[in-house]
Amino acid sequence: MEKIKSQIESLLFVSGKPMVAKHLAELTEQDIKTIQLAGDSLVAQYKEKKYGTQIIKNNNKYQMVSAPENAKIVQKLIKNETTGELSRPSMETLTIIAYRGPVSKIDLERIRGVNCSLIIKNLLLRGLIEVKEDKEKQENYYNVSFDFIRFLGINDIKELPEYEKLSQDDSIDKAIKQ
């Protein structure tokens, strides 16, 4: 049971969003009843130990969240991350999304060669990108937001410099397929 709980913790941590027990069961190759027992055990364990994170349950979904008593300090961090200048990696990721969107997280990471989870979260918090879930593929796709387009002072994403050329560059397609 400890191994399954560990796997669930890792999946919830990396996901950053609620996950249904059925999906957790598929990923861990366990039955739903086992996942529910392990998930409920994690909810109780985190609540009892007063960790800085918690695992919460709503209906048949589990999610890892920050502890409510740490809300003020977390809000400070989020405010700092959403008001400061974008880092170079954030700019690179945003550029890829602008020219290649909609693009999946997996494809973003293939192009950049590094994990993009925190960068994506930051760009979402800033309202510069939007996410659309493809339920069939169970994958998220990212596109620039209207706020991003408005901030740049353009009317259409196709007004970006060399958009036609760069959005169709087959060297990026080759990198994604590797």
C-alpha positions in Angstrom: 0.0 0.0 0.0 2.9 2.4 0.7 4.2 2.1 -2.8 0.8 2.9 -4.2 0.4 5.9 -1.9 3.9 7.1 -3.0 2.9 6.8 -6.6 -0.4 8.7 -6.1 1.5 11.4 -4.2 3.9 11.8 -7.2 1.1 11.9 -9.7 -0.8 14.5 -7.8 2.3 16.6 -7.2 3.3 16.6 -10.9 -0.3 17.0 -12.2 -1.1 20.1 -10.2 -4.8 19.6 -10.9 -7.5 17.2 -9.6 -7.2 13.6 -10.8 -10.0 11.1 -10.8 -9.5 7.8 -9.1 -10.1 6.0 -12.4 -7.2 7.8 -14.1 -5.0 7.2 -11.1 -5.9 3.5 -11.2 -5.0 3.3 -14.9 -1.6 5.0 -14.4 -0.7 2.8 -11.4 -2.2 -0.3 -12.9 -4.4 -0.8 -9.7 -8.1 -1.3 -9.2 -10.2 1.7 -8.3 -11.0 0.4 -4.8 -7.3 0.1 -4.0 -6.7 3.7 -5.3 -9.6 5.0 -3.2 -8.3 3.3 0.0 -4.8 4.6 -0.6 -6.1 8.1 -1.6 -8.3 8.3 1.5 -5.4 7.2 3.7 -3.3 10.0 2.2 -6.0 12.6 2.8 -6.1 11.5 6.5 -2.3 11.3 6.8 -1.7 14.8 5.5 -4.4 16.3 7.6 -3.1 14.6 10.8 0.6 15.6 10.2 -0.1 19.2 9.4 2.2 19.3 6.4 2.6 22.4 4.2 0.7 20.6 1.5 -2.5 18.6 1.8 -4.3 16.1 -0.3 -7.9 16.8 -0.6 -10.8 14.7 -2.0 -13.9 16.0 -3.8 -16.3 13.3 -5.0 -14.0 10.8 -6.8 -11.1 13.3 -7.4 -7.9 13.9 -5.5 -5.7 16.9 -5.6 -2.5 18.1 -3.8 -2.9 21.7 -2.6 -1.1 24.1 -0.2 -2.3 24.1 3.4 -4.9 26.8 4.1 -2.9 28.2 7.0 -0.1 29.1 4.5 -2.4 31.0 2.2 -0.9 34.4 2.9 2.7 33.4 2.2 1.6 31.5 -1.0 -0.3 34.6 -2.2 2.9 36.7 -1.7 4.8 34.3 -4.0 2.1 34.2 -6.6 1.9 38.0 -6.5 5.7 38.3 -7.0 5.6 35.7 -9.8 2.7 37.4 -11.6 3.9 41.0 -11.5 7.6 40.8 -12.2 9.4 40.5 -15.5 9.3 37.2 -17.4 12.4 35.0 -17.2 14.2 34.0 -20.3 12.8 30.4 -20.1 9.3 31.9 -19.7 9.8 34.1 -22.8 11.0 31.1 -24.8 8.1 29.0 -23.7 5.6 31.8 -24.5 7.2 32.3 -27.9 6.8 28.6 -28.7 3.2 28.7 -27.7 2.5 31.8 -29.7 4.0 30.4 -32.9 3.1 26.8 -32.5 -0.1 26.8 -30.4 -2.1 24.9 -29.6 0.8 22.9 -28.3 0.9 20.1 -25.7 3.1 20.2 -22.6 5.0 17.1 -23.9 5.7 18.9 -27.2 6.8 22.0 -25.4 9.2 19.9 -23.3 10.6 18.2 -26.4 11.3 21.5 -28.1 12.9 23.1 -25.0 14.5 20.0 -23.7 13.5 20.7 -20.1 10.4 20.3 -17.8 8.0 23.2 -18.4 5.5 22.6 -15.5 6.4 25.7 -13.4 6.7 28.0 -16.4 3.3 26.9 -17.7 1.8 27.5 -14.3 3.4 30.9 -14.1 2.1 31.9 -17.6 -1.4 30.6 -16.8 -1.4 32.7 -13.5 -0.4 35.8 -15.5 -3.2 35.1 -17.9 -0.8 35.0 -20.9 -1.8 31.5 -22.0 -4.9 29.4 -21.9 -5.3 25.7 -21.5 -7.7 23.4 -23.3 -8.1 19.8 -22.3 -8.4 17.1 -24.9 -10.4 14.5 -23.0 -9.9 11.8 -25.7 -6.1 12.0 -25.5 -6.1 13.0 -21.8 -3.7 15.8 -22.6 -3.7 19.6 -22.2 -3.0 22.0 -25.1 -1.8 25.5 -24.6 -2.5 28.6 -26.7 -1.8 32.3 -26.1 -4.7 34.3 -24.5 -6.5 37.3 -25.7 -4.7 39.3 -23.0 -1.4 38.3 -24.6 -2.6 39.5 -28.0 -4.0 42.7 -26.5 -0.8 43.3 -24.5 1.3 43.1 -27.7 -1.1 45.6 -29.4 -1.9 43.3 -32.3 -5.3 42.2 -33.5 -4.4 38.7 -34.6 -1.6 36.3 -33.6 -0.7 36.1 -37.3 0.6 39.7 -37.0 3.6 38.4 -35.0 6.9 38.9 -36.9 7.5 36.2 -39.5 4.5 34.3 -38.2 3.8 32.4 -41.4 7.3 31.2 -41.8 8.0 30.3 -38.2 4.6 28.7 -37.5 5.2 26.3 -40.3 8.9 25.6 -39.8 9.3 21.9 -40.3 12.5 21.7 -38.1 10.3 22.2 -35.1 8.0 19.4 -36.3 11.0 17.1 -36.6 12.1 18.0 -33.0 8.6 17.2 -31.7 8.5 13.8 -33.5 11.8 12.6 -32.0 
